[in-house]
Amino acid sequence: AQALVPLSGTRRACSAGMSRNLWQVVGGADKGGILVREGAEVSSGQCRDRLSTGALVEELERVADRIRYKRIYGSGPDEGWVALRIMAKDLLARPEGLWEVVGGGDKGGILAREGIETASPACPERLPKGALVQQLQLSDLRLHFSRLTGSGPSSGWVSIRLNDGKPLMSKLEFEPSATLEATQAGSPSGTSAPSDAAAPGTGSSEGGLRPKKQDCYAGMPLEINMYSEEKQFSYEGYPSWVAKAAAVAKLFREGKPFLPTLEERPSRIEQAKRLAPFKKMTPPQLEKMSAQNLPGCFFGLTFPKTAEEMMSEEFGAEWLTKAFHAAGTLPKDNRVIKLLRAQPLPVKGFDAAGGAAMKMFLTVEYLKPDPELHTELFCKYPYLYKDFPVERREVSLYYDGDGPEVDVQMRLTHLFPFRTAKFYFGEVCRETANFILISETIPYSRRGKVENGKVVEKIDYEPYQILPVCGKYQDWLLPDPAEYYCCLFRALGRLAAWDKQGRYDDYFEPAPVFNEEQYLAFTLPQRQKKNSKLRQLEQQGAAKICDVAIKFMTKEVNNLMPAEMLDIKNLQRIKDELVEMTPYFTDMSDFYQRSNSDYVAAMHANLQADNAFFWCDEKGDMDCGVFDWCGFNRTPFIGNFMGCLSGADADVLDAHEEGLMKIFCDEYKRYGGPQLDWRDVLLRYHLRWGAFVADSVQWIERDIFRECPKDEWGDIKSIFDEKFIGRWNVRCRGTTIINAFRFWPRRNFRKIFDDWKAGPGRPFLVEYK
């Protein structure tokens, strides 16, 4: 068993009672914690409550990849059985920054103060011997802590030792653990032992084999030429990415495979520490903590929260130099000598720069100019709570999106099969829920003049010139939306295929391989029958939310809908079909989608045109790069198609739906993924539509009416009205709902559902009793 090990040169921190096998819950942040069972078997009963993310537990017993624990800190069952990991993601990890109080036994504990200075006010209570605390900041001999166990102040500052060298605190370090390797070593044929890591809906082994881990940086060099004989076109003088993009485009035109290429491992991969677990807070805690500047978990640096702070003496050029050196993106013999601009981007209106965070442009000057160092940079950072309390609560309290986004940008994007924005620096502080992400600025070209929702000024763009930016749900700005969606679906296929090649195994671990038969054999015994009363309640809830949608269509956005969509009979038919399908939404959109590992791969969560940048090459062929990695995960990727196409006009989707599925399958195969039948891909996509429409109409009262009250809709005559297009949730949520209800009648979703239910979907249906 792994035991607590003290830091070299310090006294053993753990008493006999504390020499234990400790773990911290790092998974389940989006589900309120991780699943706990009463026994070691996955067929044993589930505990009513989940074990909270961030909880500290002691391992009492281990069977394969499951442990029996005793809870020390956090919420959830006091004892139970949990899985150590879900396929590629750790559910439990060794704690970091954990300290034990070892001094003050003769005084009732050690003195804690409110500030870092030893002259600052003392806390009313002492921190008792044996208490465990989490490190927030370490400055010389002073430790800023958050108490996990024991009594005393919940947070404060303490000294880690006295002037005479006597220790007051001892940092706990752990021997490396090998949860997955140990489990596989004891399993026949290298298969994973059954566990909740293999439960449906969690991205699991499903009884399948887990391939050997690949070298993520290995591959063949890409043949790059600096001149196109065919077009008499030289790539000299262009940015370095252009010649590579031309080589990749040549392979595409020739129909040749493009497998992972040889890449150099950035130094930041080794220098950056692991992303700390997501920390849940109450709104008052978030308001208080987010106003502070505390060090991040990757490089241990404090970082600015606003453009004003970025330009201040505390940060500025000197801080950027320190940050870029820490991340290895700036050579040690170079530095930032001037910060010329820190310009916030608009958060509201027609040109709002996204809806999940603040953004700003930075302009810098280097001591040694270098064509590989961008002077125009892009910075993403969270909303200030005092200015945007609702928005900040939505992105910082309820799910962990910011931390993984920075982590993926730092650790993975250089391994992707397309161009991304170059990473310069990223940091995340879990104690404050603040983050910062700095990358290159994408040099979008100027957009032509827009009148009544159309670009009326024609501008000719040069080869490899980045085309004008298109905002979210503003497809009408695109000259040919279908061409852009074709680009996006090629990118999705490429991204998923390189996951199948093991490109992201360092981040996710190798993906298991399984088919429908293995999936059903493993998961069906764990599925529980549902009470028929629950089905009735689900259908009643669906009927109510559909009534809200019908009223929204006929009373609020009636000026924006075609006449046929205002026919109450058509809307009632859509309602009846959705209500009928509702009890099987999980079966169609989740359980069935996970049934074959060929349909599970790493995927961008929301690849719309605003999360990509486009160019045309010397032959006029379009390609794209991709950014914004919030929500990037290994998942049943058909669901991600919905995020990509939710802004597509119904006419565009109607004409190009099959073609997009074929494009994805072609690139998925050409880049090294399995061969898929586009008809099956299309079926799985159609099966997602019911849940997609039902989910979207829930936004009406939650988001749309909050930004645009009912009494204002009578004045909105067009989607180009400022009240519609200039309000983020009104535009994004409203466009999705309008497009969805316009597209639904163009497919016989009821027949698609009935045929699937009676045929291939029959084994995947939940049984009601």
C-alpha positions in Angstrom: 0.0 0.0 0.0 1.1 3.5 -0.7 1.9 5.5 2.4 2.5 9.1 3.3 6.1 10.2 2.8 7.5 13.4 4.4 9.5 15.9 2.4 13.2 15.2 2.3 14.9 16.7 5.3 11.8 17.2 7.4 10.4 15.3 10.4 7.9 12.6 9.7 4.6 14.4 9.6 2.3 11.6 10.3 1.5 10.0 13.5 0.6 6.3 13.7 -3.0 7.4 13.3 -2.3 9.5 10.2 0.0 7.2 8.3 -2.8 6.4 5.9 -3.5 5.9 2.3 -5.2 9.2 1.3 -6.9 10.2 -2.0 -8.7 13.3 -3.2 -11.8 13.2 -5.4 -11.0 15.0 -8.7 -13.8 13.6 -10.9 -17.5 14.2 -11.1 -17.4 18.0 -11.0 -20.2 18.2 -13.6 -22.4 15.7 -11.7 -22.1 16.9 -8.1 -19.4 14.3 -7.3 -18.7 10.7 -8.0 -20.9 7.6 -7.6 -20.6 5.6 -4.4 -21.8 1.9 -4.1 -22.4 -0.1 -1.0 -20.2 -3.0 -2.1 -17.2 -3.8 -4.3 -19.4 -5.2 -7.1 -20.9 -2.7 -9.7 -24.1 -4.6 -9.2 -24.3 -3.5 -5.6 -26.7 -0.8 -4.5 -25.9 2.8 -5.1 -25.7 5.2 -2.2 -28.2 8.0 -2.2 -25.6 10.8 -2.2 -22.5 11.2 -4.3 -19.0 11.8 -2.9 -18.3 15.5 -3.5 -15.5 16.7 -5.8 -12.6 17.8 -3.7 -13.4 15.4 -0.9 -10.5 13.8 1.0 -10.8 10.1 1.7 -8.7 7.3 3.3 -8.4 4.0 1.4 -9.4 1.1 3.7 -9.4 -1.7 1.1 -8.9 -2.2 -2.6 -10.4 -4.7 -5.1 -9.1 -4.3 -8.6 -9.7 -0.6 -9.5 -12.2 0.0 -6.7 -11.5 1.1 -3.2 -13.4 1.1 0.0 -12.9 4.4 1.7 -13.6 6.5 4.8 -14.4 10.1 4.3 -12.2 12.6 6.0 -13.2 15.9 4.4 -16.0 17.0 2.0 -19.6 15.8 1.7 -21.2 12.5 0.8 -21.4 9.0 2.3 -19.0 8.4 5.3 -17.9 5.1 3.8 -18.5 3.2 0.6 -16.9 1.8 -2.6 -15.8 4.1 -5.5 -13.8 3.6 -8.8 -10.4 5.1 -9.1 -10.9 6.3 -12.6 -13.3 6.5 -15.5 -11.4 5.2 -18.6 -9.3 8.2 -19.4 -10.0 10.4 -16.4 -8.9 10.0 -12.8 -11.8 10.0 -10.3 -9.4 10.0 -7.4 -5.8 11.3 -7.3 -3.1 11.8 -4.7 -3.6 15.1 -2.8 -1.3 17.9 -3.6 -0.5 20.8 -1.3 -1.6 19.0 1.8 -0.1 19.9 5.2 -0.5 18.6 8.7 -0.1 20.6 11.9 2.7 19.0 13.9 3.5 21.8 16.4 1.7 23.5 19.2 0.7 20.4 21.1 1.5 22.0 24.4 -0.5 25.2 23.6 -3.6 23.8 22.1 -2.4 24.3 18.6 -0.4 26.8 16.6 -1.1 30.5 16.1 -2.8 31.6 12.9 -3.0 35.2 11.7 -5.3 37.0 9.2 -2.4 38.2 7.0 1.0 37.2 5.8 2.8 39.5 8.1 3.6 38.2 11.6 2.3 41.5 13.0 -1.1 41.1 11.4 -4.1 40.3 13.8 -4.2 36.9 15.3 -7.2 34.6 14.5 -9.5 34.0 17.5 -8.7 30.3 17.6 -5.5 28.2 17.2 -5.0 25.5 14.6 -4.8 22.2 16.6 -2.1 19.6 16.2 -3.1 16.9 13.7 -5.3 19.2 11.6 -5.0 18.9 7.8 -5.0 22.0 5.7 -4.8 22.8 2.0 -2.1 25.1 0.8 -3.3 28.2 -1.0 0.0 30.1 -1.1 3.5 29.5 0.3 5.7 32.6 0.8 9.1 31.7 2.4 8.1 30.4 5.8 4.5 31.6 5.8 1.7 29.3 4.6 -1.7 30.6 3.5 -4.1 27.7 4.2 -7.7 26.5 4.0 -8.6 24.1 6.8 -9.8 20.6 5.9 -10.0 18.8 9.2 -9.9 19.6 12.9 -11.1 22.8 14.6 -9.8 26.4 14.4 -10.0 29.1 11.7 -11.2 28.0 8.3 -8.4 29.9 6.6 -5.5 32.1 7.5 -1.7 32.3 7.6 0.7 30.2 9.8 4.5 29.8 10.0 5.7 26.4 8.9 8.5 26.4 11.5 9.9 28.5 14.3 13.1 30.6 14.2 14.9 27.8 16.0 14.0 25.4 13.3 11.3 23.5 15.2 8.6 22.4 12.7 5.1 23.6 13.1 3.7 22.3 9.8 4.8 19.3 7.7 3.9 18.9 4.0 2.7 15.5 3.0 4.0 13.9 -0.2 2.9 10.6 -1.7 4.7 7.8 -3.4 3.6 7.5 -7.1 0.5 5.3 -7.6 -0.3 3.2 -10.6 -4.0 2.6 -10.4 -4.6 1.6 -14.0 -1.4 -0.3 -14.6 -1.9 -2.4 -11.4 -5.5 -3.1 -12.4 -4.6 -4.3 -15.9 -1.7 -6.4 -14.7 -4.1 -8.4 -12.6 -6.8 -8.7 -15.3 -6.8 -11.5 -17.9 -5.9 -10.5 -21.5 -5.3 -6.9 -20.4 -9.0 -6.2 -19.9 -10.1 -3.8 -17.3 -11.9 -5.2 -14.3 -15.6 -4.3 -14.2 -16.2 -1.1 -12.3 -18.2 2.1 -12.2 -15.5 3.3 -14.6 -17.3 1.1 -17.0 -20.8 2.3 -16.3 -23.0 3.5 -19.2 -22.8 7.3 -19.7 -19.3 7.6 -18.3 -17.2 6.7 -21.3 -16.2 3.2 -20.2 -14.4 0.0 -21.0 -17.7 -1.8 -21.6 -15.9 -5.1 -21.3 -13.7 -4.2 -24.2 -9.9 -4.2 -24.6 -7.8 -1.2 -23.7 -5.0 -0.8 -26.3 -1.4 -0.2 -25.5 -0.5 3.4 -24.8 1.0 5.2 -27.8 3.8 7.7 -28.0 1.8 10.9 -28.6 4.7 12.7 -30.2 5.8 9.9 -32.6 4.9 9.9 -36.3 6.2 10.5 -39.8 7.6 13.8 -40.9 5.3 15.8 -43.2 6.8 16.6 -46.6 6.7 20.3 -47.0 7.6 22.2 -50.1 8.1 25.9 -50.3 6.9 26.3 -53.9 3.8 25.0 -55.8 4.9 24.1 -59.4 1.3 23.7 -60.5 0.2 27.2 -59.5 3.6 28.9 -59.7 3.1 30.0 -56.1 5.9 30.5 -53.5 5.3 30.2 -49.7 8.4 32.2 -48.9 7.6 35.2 -46.9 4.4 33.8 -45.5 4.0 32.7 -41.8 5.4 29.3 -41.1 2.0 27.6 -40.9 1.2 28.3 -44.5 3.6 25.9 -46.1 2.4 23.1 -43.8 -1.3 24.0 -44.5 -0.5 23.7 -48.3 1.1 20.3 -47.7 -1.9 19.0 -45.8 -4.3 20.4 -48.5 -2.3 18.6 -51.2 -2.8 15.3 -49.4 -6.5 16.1 -49.2 -6.8 16.8 -52.9 -4.9 13.5 -53.7 -7.1 11.5 -51.3 -4.0 10.3 -49.4 -4.0 9.4 -45.7 -2.7 12.0 -43.2 -1.6 10.2 -40.0 0.0 11.8 -36.9 3.3 13.6 -37.6 6.5 13.8 -35.6 6.2 16.6 -33.0 8.6 18.1 -30.5 7.5 17.9 -26.9 7.2 21.5 -25.4 9.0 22.1 -22.2 5.8 23.4 -20.5 4.4 19.8 -20.5 7.0 18.9 -17.8 7.1 22.3 -16.1 3.4 22.8 -15.5 1.9 21.0 -12.5 -1.4 19.1 -12.7 -4.7 20.9 -12.9 -6.0 21.1 -9.3 -9.5 19.7 -8.6 -12.5 21.9 -9.2 -13.7 23.7 -6.0 -17.3 24.3 -5.4 -18.3 27.6 -3.8 -21.4 29.5 -2.7 -22.2 32.8 -4.4 -20.9 34.8 -1.4 -17.7 32.8 -1.4 -17.2 33.3 -5.1 -17.8 37.1 -4.7 -15.2 37.3 -2.0 -12.5 34.9 -3.3 -12.7 36.0 -7.0 -11.7 39.6 -6.0 -8.3 38.3 -4.8 -5.1 37.7 -6.7 -3.8 34.3 -5.6 -1.2 32.0 -7.4 -2.4 29.5 -9.9 -1.9 25.7 -9.8 0.1 25.3 -13.0 3.1 27.6 -12.6 2.4 29.2 -9.2 2.1 32.7 -10.5 -0.4 35.4 -9.6 -2.1 37.0 -12.6 -4.2 40.0 -13.5 -8.0 40.0 -13.5 -8.7 43.0 -15.7 -7.1 45.1 -18.5 -6.3 47.8 -15.9 -4.4 45.3 -13.8 -2.6 44.0 -16.9 -1.3 47.5 -17.6 -0.3 48.2 -14.0 3.2 48.2 -12.5 2.3 45.0 -10.6 2.0 43.1 -13.9 2.7 44.6 -17.3 5.7 43.7 -19.4 7.7 42.3 -16.5 5.0 40.0 -15.6 4.4 38.8 -19.2 8.2 38.0 -19.4 8.0 36.0 -16.2 4.8 34.2 -17.4 6.2 33.4 -20.9 9.5 32.1 -19.4 7.6 29.9 -17.0 5.5 28.4 -19.9 8.6 28.1 -22.1 7.1 30.1 -24.9 9.7 32.9 -24.7 13.5 32.1 -24.7 15.3 32.9 -21.5 17.5 35.4 -23.4 14.5 37.4 -24.6 11.9 39.4 -22.8 8.9 41.6 -23.2 10.1 45.2 -22.9 6.8 47.0 -23.6 3.1 46.3 -23.1 1.6 48.8 -25.6 -2.1 47.9 -25.4 -4.5 46.0 -23.2 -7.9 46.6 -24.9 -11.0 44.8 -23.6 -13.4 43.5 -26.2 -17.2 44.2 -26.2 -19.3 41.8 -24.1 -22.7 42.9 -25.5 -24.1 43.9 -28.9 -23.6 42.8 -32.5 -19.9 42.3 -32.1 -19.9 40.7 -28.6 -16.8 38.5 -28.3 -18.5 35.4 -27.0 -20.6 34.8 -23.9 -18.5 32.8 -21.4 -15.7 35.1 -20.5 -14.0 38.5 -20.9 -11.5 39.0 -23.7 -8.8 41.6 -24.5 -6.2 42.3 -27.1 -2.6 42.8 -26.0 0.1 44.4 -28.1 3.7 43.8 -26.9 7.2 44.5 -27.9 10.1 42.1 -27.5 13.8 42.8 -26.8 14.7 40.5 -29.7 12.0 40.5 -32.4 11.3 37.1 -33.8 8.9 36.1 -36.6 7.8 33.1 -34.4 6.8 35.4 -31.6 3.5 37.2 -32.0 3.3 40.8 -30.9 -0.5 40.8 -31.1 -1.9 38.6 -28.4 -5.3 37.5 -27.3 -6.2 37.1 -23.6 -9.3 35.4 -22.1 -10.2 35.9 -18.4 -13.4 35.6 -16.3 -16.1 38.2 -15.7 -15.6 40.4 -12.6 -18.3 39.3 -10.2 -19.1 42.9 -9.2 -19.9 43.8 -12.8 -21.4 40.6 -14.1 -22.7 38.6 -11.1 -25.2 36.4 -13.0 -22.8 35.5 -15.8 -19.9 34.9 -13.4 -22.1 32.5 -11.3 -23.1 30.6 -14.4 -19.6 29.9 -15.6 -17.8 29.5 -12.2 -20.2 27.8 -9.8 -22.1 25.1 -11.7 -19.5 23.3 -13.9 -15.8 23.2 -14.5 -15.2 24.6 -17.9 -12.4 27.2 -17.5 -9.8 24.9 -15.9 -9.9 22.1 -18.5 -10.0 24.7 -21.3 -6.7 26.2 -20.2 -5.3 22.7 -19.6 -6.2 21.5 -23.1 -4.8 24.6 -24.7 -1.5 24.2 -22.9 -1.1 20.4 -23.1 -2.8 19.3 -26.3 -3.4 21.8 -29.0 0.1 21.5 -30.5 -0.8 17.8 -31.2 -4.0 18.5 -33.1 -4.3 17.8 -36.9 -5.0 21.4 -37.8 -3.8 24.9 -37.0 -4.8 26.3 -33.6 -4.0 29.6 -31.9 -0.5 29.4 -30.5 -0.4 29.1 -26.7 1.7 31.6 -24.7 0.6 31.3 -21.1 -2.2 29.9 -19.0 -3.0 29.8 -15.3 -5.9 28.6 -13.1 -6.5 29.3 -9.5 -9.1 27.0 -7.9 -9.3 29.1 -4.7 -10.5 32.2 -6.5 -12.1 30.5 -9.6 -10.0 32.9 -11.7 -8.0 32.0 -14.8 -6.1 33.6 -17.6 -5.3 32.3 -21.1 -3.0 34.1 -23.5 -2.6 33.0 -27.1 -1.8 34.6 -30.5 -4.4 36.9 -31.9 -6.0 35.5 -35.1 -5.5 38.3 -37.8 -9.0 38.4 -39.2 -9.5 40.5 -42.3 -11.9 43.4 -42.5 -15.5 42.5 -43.1 -17.3 44.3 -45.9 -20.1 46.8 -45.1 -23.3 45.1 -43.7 -26.8 46.4 -44.6 -30.0 44.6 -43.4 -28.1 41.5 -42.5 -26.2 41.1 -45.7 -22.6 42.0 -46.6 -23.0 44.4 -49.5 -19.3 45.4 -49.9 -17.3 42.9 -51.9 -13.7 42.5 -50.8 -11.2 40.2 -52.6 -8.9 38.3 -50.2 -5.5 37.0 -50.9 -4.5 33.3 -50.6 -4.0 32.3 -46.9 -5.4 35.6 -45.7 -7.7 34.9 -42.7 -11.3 35.6 -43.7 -13.5 38.0 -41.7 -14.8 36.8 -38.4 -18.3 35.5 -38.1 -20.0 35.9 -34.7 -22.0 33.1 -33.1 -25.3 32.5 -34.8 -24.5 35.0 -37.5 -24.3 32.6 -40.5 -26.0 35.2 -42.7 -22.6 37.0 -42.7 -21.0 34.1 -44.5 -21.0 34.2 -48.4 -21.7 30.4 -48.5 -22.5 28.9 -45.1 -22.5 25.3 -46.5 -18.8 25.7 -47.5 -17.9 26.7 -44.0 -19.8 23.8 -42.4 -18.1 21.4 -44.8 -14.8 22.7 -43.4 -15.9 22.3 -39.9 -17.0 18.7 -40.4 -13.7 17.9 -42.0 -12.0 19.3 -38.9 -14.2 17.2 -36.6 -13.4 14.0 -38.5 -9.7 14.7 -38.3 -9.7 15.5 -34.6 -11.6 12.3 -33.8 -9.4 10.1 -36.0 -6.1 11.2 -34.4 -7.6 10.2 -31.1 -8.0 6.7 -32.5 -4.4 6.9 -33.5 -3.4 7.4 -29.8 -2.5 11.1 -30.3 -4.1 12.2 -27.0 -3.3 9.2 -24.9 -1.0 11.2 -22.6 -4.0 13.3 -21.6 -6.9 10.7 -21.8 -5.1 7.3 -21.5 -5.7 4.8 -24.2 -9.3 4.4 -25.3 -11.0 1.0 -24.8 -12.3 -0.9 -27.9 -15.7 -2.5 -27.9 -18.7 -3.3 -30.1 -22.4 -3.4 -29.4 -22.5 -7.0 -28.3 -19.8 -6.4 -25.7 -21.4 -3.2 -24.6 -24.8 -4.8 -24.1 -23.3 -7.8 -22.3 -21.6 -5.5 -19.8 -24.2 -2.7 -19.3 -27.6 -4.4 -19.5 -27.2 -6.2 -16.2 -26.6 -2.8 -14.5 -29.7 -1.1 -16.0 -32.6 -0.8 -13.7 -36.3 -0.9 -14.7 -38.1 2.4 -14.4 -41.5 2.9 -12.8 -44.3 3.6 -15.4 -45.3 6.5 -13.2 -42.0 8.1 -14.0 -42.7 7.8 -17.7 -46.0 9.6 -17.2 -44.3 12.4 -15.2 -41.6 12.8 -17.9 -44.3 13.1 -20.6 -46.3 15.6 -18.6 -43.2 17.7 -18.1 -42.4 17.5 -21.8 -46.0 18.6 -22.7 -45.7 21.6 -20.4 -42.4 22.8 -21.8 -43.7 22.3 -25.4 -46.7 24.5 -24.6 -44.3 27.2 -23.5 -42.5 26.7 -26.9 -45.8 26.9 -28.9 -46.8 30.1 -27.1 -43.3 31.5 -27.8 -43.6 30.7 -31.5 -47.1 32.1 -31.9 -46.9 35.1 -29.6 -43.3 36.3 -29.3 -41.3 35.3 -32.4 -44.3 35.1 -34.7 -42.8 37.9 -36.8 -39.7 35.8 -37.3 -41.4 32.5 -38.3 -42.7 31.4 -41.7 -46.5 31.2 -42.0 -46.6 27.4 -42.0 -44.8 27.2 -38.7 -47.5 29.3 -37.0 -50.2 26.7 -37.9 -51.2 25.4 -34.5 -51.8 21.9 -36.0 -48.2 21.7 -37.1 -46.9 22.8 -33.7 -49.2 20.4 -31.9 -47.9 17.5 -34.1 -44.3 18.4 -33.1 -45.4 18.5 -29.5 -47.1 15.1 -29.7 -44.0 13.5 -31.3 -41.7 15.0 -28.7 -43.9 13.8 -25.8 -44.1 10.3 -27.2 -40.3 10.1 -27.5 -39.4 11.7 -24.2 -39.2 8.5 -22.1 -36.6 7.2 -24.5 -34.4 10.3 -24.9 -31.6 8.8 -22.8 -31.7 5.6 -24.8 -31.5 7.4 -28.1 -29.1 10.2 -27.3 -26.8 8.5 -24.8 -27.1 4.8 -24.2 -27.2 3.8 -27.9 -24.7 6.5 -28.9 -22.1 4.9 -26.5 -22.6 1.3 -27.7 -19.6 1.1 -30.1 -16.2 2.6 -29.5 -16.0 3.6 -33.1 -18.4 6.4 -32.3 -16.6 7.6 -29.2 -13.6 9.9 -29.6 -12.1 13.2 -28.5 -14.2 16.0 -29.8 -14.6 19.8 -29.8 -17.8 20.7 -27.8 -19.1 23.5 -29.9 -17.4 23.9 -33.3 -19.4 26.7 -34.9 -18.0 29.2 -37.3 -17.1 31.6 -34.4 -14.8 29.0 -32.9 -12.8 28.6 -36.1 -10.9 30.7 -38.6 -10.9 30.2 -42.3 -8.7 30.8 -45.3 -8.6 29.9 -49.0 -5.3 28.6 -50.5 -3.8 29.4 -53.9 -6.3 27.1 -55.6 -9.3 28.7 -53.9 -9.9 25.7 -51.6 -11.1 26.6 -48.1 -9.6 25.2 -44.9 -9.8 26.2 -41.2 -8.1 26.3 -37.9 -9.9 25.8 -34.6 -9.8 27.3 -31.1 -11.9 27.5 -27.8 -11.4 24.2 -26.1 -13.9 24.5 -23.3 -15.7 21.1 -23.0 -13.2 19.2 -25.1 -13.5 15.6 -24.1 -13.6 12.0 -25.3 -17.3 11.4 -25.9 -20.0 10.0 -28.2 -19.2 12.5 -30.9 -22.6 12.5 -32.7 -23.9 14.7 -29.8 -21.2 17.3 -30.7 -22.7 17.5 -34.2 -25.7 19.2 -32.6 -23.5 21.9 -31.1 -21.9 22.5 -34.5 -25.1 22.7 -36.4 -27.4 24.3 -33.9 -26.9 27.7 -35.6 -27.4 26.3 -39.2 -30.3 27.7 -41.1 -33.0 25.0 -41.8 -32.6 25.4 -45.5 -28.9 24.9 -45.4 -29.2 21.8 -43.1 -32.0 20.4 -45.3 -29.8 20.6 -48.4 -26.5 19.5 -47.0 -27.2 17.1 -44.0 -26.2 13.9 -45.9 -23.2 15.5 -47.4 -21.9 16.6 -44.0 -22.1 13.1 -42.7 -20.2 11.8 -45.7 -17.5 14.4 -45.3 -17.0 13.5 -41.6 -16.8 9.7 -42.4 -14.3 10.3 -45.2 -11.9 12.4 -43.1 -12.4 10.2 -40.1 -11.1 7.3 -42.2 -8.4 9.2 -44.1 -6.9 10.5 -40.9 -6.6 7.0 -39.4 -10.0 6.3 -37.8 -12.3 3.4 -38.5 -14.6 3.2 -41.5 -18.1 4.3 -40.7 -21.3 4.0 -42.8 -22.6 7.5 -43.3 -26.1 6.2 -43.1 -25.6 4.9 -39.6 -24.0 8.2 -38.7 -27.0 10.0 -40.1 -29.4 7.8 -38.1 -27.5 8.4 -34.9 -27.6 12.1 -35.6 -31.4 12.0 -36.2 -31.9 10.1 -32.9 -30.3 13.0 -31.1 -32.8 15.5 -32.4 -35.7 14.9 -30.0 -33.6 15.5 -26.9 -31.9 18.5 -28.6 -35.2 20.2 -29.3 -36.6 19.5 -25.9 -33.5 20.8 -24.2 -33.5 24.0 -26.3 -37.0 25.1 -25.4 -36.1 25.1 -21.8 -34.0 28.2 -22.5 -37.1 30.3 -23.3 -38.0 31.2 -19.8 -34.6 30.6 -18.3 -32.5 32.7 -20.6 -34.4 34.4 -23.4 -37.1 36.2 -21.3 -34.5 37.2 -18.8 -32.7 39.3 -21.5 -35.8 40.3 -23.5 -39.0 40.4 -21.5 -42.3 39.3 -23.2 -43.6 42.9 -23.5 -40.7 43.8 -25.8 -41.2 41.1 -28.5 -44.0 42.9 -30.2 -41.5 45.5 -31.5 -39.1 42.9 -33.0 -39.9 42.4 -36.7 -36.6 40.8 -37.8 -33.7 38.8 -36.5 -31.6 41.8 -37.4 -33.4 43.9 -34.8 -30.9 45.1 -32.2 -33.1 43.7 -29.4 -32.6 40.3 -31.0 -29.2 40.3 -32.6 -27.6 42.5 -29.9 -28.5 40.4 -26.9 -26.3 37.3 -26.5 -28.8 34.7 -25.2 -31.7 36.1 -27.2 -29.7 35.7 -30.4 -28.1 32.3 -29.6 -30.9 30.6 -27.8 -33.6 32.2 -30.0 -31.9 31.3 -33.3 -31.4 27.7 -32.2 -35.1 27.3 -31.3 -36.3 28.9 -34.5 -34.0 26.8 -36.7 -35.0 23.6 -34.8 -38.7 24.1 -35.2 -38.3 25.0 -38.9 -36.2 21.9 -39.6 -38.3 19.3 -37.6 -41.2 19.0 -40.1 -38.7 18.4 -42.9 -37.8 14.9 -41.5 -40.2 12.2 -40.4 -38.6 12.0 -36.9 -41.6 9.9 -35.7 -41.0 7.2 -38.3 -37.2 7.3 -37.7 -37.9 6.7 -34.0 -40.5 4.0 -34.5 -38.3 2.1 -37.0 -35.3 2.3 -34.7 -37.3 1.3 -31.6 -38.6 -1.8 -33.4 -35.3 -2.6 -35.0 -31.7 -1.9 -34.0 -32.7 0.1 -30.9 -34.8 -2.5 -29.3 -32.0 -4.0 -27.1 -31.2 -0.4 -25.9 -34.6 0.6 -24.6 -35.3 1.1 -21.0 -37.9 -1.2 -19.5 -40.8 0.3 -17.6 -42.6 -1.7 -14.9 
